[in-house]
Amino acid sequence: MKHIVIKYLVAFSYFLESAHRYQKIKKFFNDLLNNDDYPYKKYFDIFMVLIILSSVSILVIDVREHVADWLDYYDLYIVTSIFIVEYLLRLWVHDDIHKVIITEYEESQFFEKPFKLTKVFKDIASNKWSYMTSVPAIIDLIAILPSYREIRVLRVFVLFRAFKMLRYSKSLLQFFEILKSKKIELYTLVTLLSFFTLIASVMIYVFEGNGTNPNINGLFDAVYWALVTITTVGYGDITPVTTEGRAVSMLIILTGIGAISFLTSIIVSAFNEKLPEIKETRVMNQIMKKKDLNLVCGYGKIGQLVSKKLQEAGESFLVIETDPAKVEKAELDGFHVLKADATKSDTFLKLKLCQNVKSVICVTHDDIINVFITINARSLCKDVEIIARCSDKSVAKKLKLAGANHLIMPEEIAGLLGAVYIGQPVAFEALQAILTQKRTARIDEIEIKLGSFLDGSTVGDFDFSANRLVLLAVLKSLRSNDKSSHYIIFNPSENTELKVGDILVIMGYSVSIADFKGRLEKSVRFKTRVS
């Protein structure tokens, strides 16, 4: 009989291991209950918090007047059933029972020893018991007890349902995690306070518990007085009447002030240590919701300019910087910033480089660091667009070999502008107006979309000059053998054909460019409605 049970037990375990539907369902519930990165978990957390608040509210209302029967039914059956189901689901996803059975079976086959069913049950019970005796699981279990309304005193345990909110509130969890990091200091403080409270309680009881003080009728009253005094609350309902008792009061008050100062310093230091981690978590939560992210690596003068322009263009971006002073500067400027090293793979892996990132802009002050960032990014993702800054032409070759798509050479650009200013000052003024967007002059790029009135036309079909625009170039795309490439036609002729996907590089006033974009959008919407 035992061999038959083992046979079917092992067979069923292997069945569960290979059952994709079972694994998918279990993973769904595990993510819903435990995975903070799962997108639907936040909705489940909000739902559970509302359930808990409604249950506690019903208890509070029921203190003075009996609630409606339907509310009582809701709290007794629906809320409790939800808590029971949640408790059982957490117990289920805590570990995999079938894996324990499979492990024991494979070990018995490998070492040619008998399959010990009692050991399997013991391991399973041990794993489940480890969860059931954890503090969150105990709170979950106690929160179910108020359903037994026949024993009215158990209804006070409904307050434990409020503790369940610790599971669903990240802020509360972070607070307790911060305190947990200082558990040794807090344990020391609690031990000292307990010792002084006990000594003061005994002393005041000895001095005034013999009938001298009518308010101290037992040791509990003395403990109560000592606890109220050492915490500097001082209700005043029990006051010492003897000289010795007042001396004890002075000592315990000074001890309480010192203890509160110590406690404050512990909490402040804990928050200071964990604050960067909390900021990073908050930034990551906000950034990971966005797609087509631009990473600005470095927040020097060029990084600041790039970030400002990306913000003006409405692009999503994240600044990555290692210098604490520059990180603070980026935060003050109102940008999302992550204090991390972009030369390390963990930084880009955490940001899901291939899934969420559109471009990596390397603009640190050090060319070598920009090379390492480029190598790091390109090794993790072949398709991401990489723009890198460099000062030395020899480094420019290394950046190209490392995988940079475009290079920025500020010194060379400054030299060219200087030469233009000396030889052609008027041209320099015009170029400066375009680059700085003064007098509303600027250069923009516009993609031809399906349905646009330019699709299938030629450059000569639209009078750019009449619309106060200058067509500088057309970026055309070519496809061959499933590979795409681009080439630029500068100063295109009137016979140049325009197609969907082509990009026009135009120059003009902001109002002229905005009007041109508006016409294109209207033609696309009109074509869509007609279709």
Secondary structure, 3 states (H helix, E strand, C coil): CHHHHHHHHHHHHHHHHHCHHHHHHHHHHHHHHHCCCCCCHHHHHHHHHHHHHHHHHHHHHHHHCCCCHHHHHHHHHHHHHHHHHHHHHHHHHCCCHHHHHHHHHHHHHHCCCCCCHHHHHHHHHHHHHHHHCCHHHHHHHHCCHHHCCCCHHHHHHHHHHHHCHHHHCHHHHHHHHHHHCCHHHHHHHHHHHHHHHHHHHHHHHHHHCCCCCCCCCCHHHHHHHHHHHHCCCCCCCCCCCCHHHHHHHHHHHHHHHHHHHHHHHHHHHHHHHHHHHHHHHHHHHHHCCCCCEEEEECCCHHHHHHHHHHHHCCCCEEEEECCHHHHHHHHHCCCCEEECCCCCHHHHHHCCHHHHEEEEEECCCCHHHHHHHHHHHHHHCCCCEEEEECCCHHHHHHHHHHCCCEEECHHHHHHHHHHHHHHCHHHHHHHHHHHHCHHHEEEEEEECCCCCCCCCCEHHHCCCHHHCEEEEEEEEEEEECCEEEEEEEECCCCCCECCCCCEEEEEEEHHHHHHHHHHHHHHHHHHHHHC
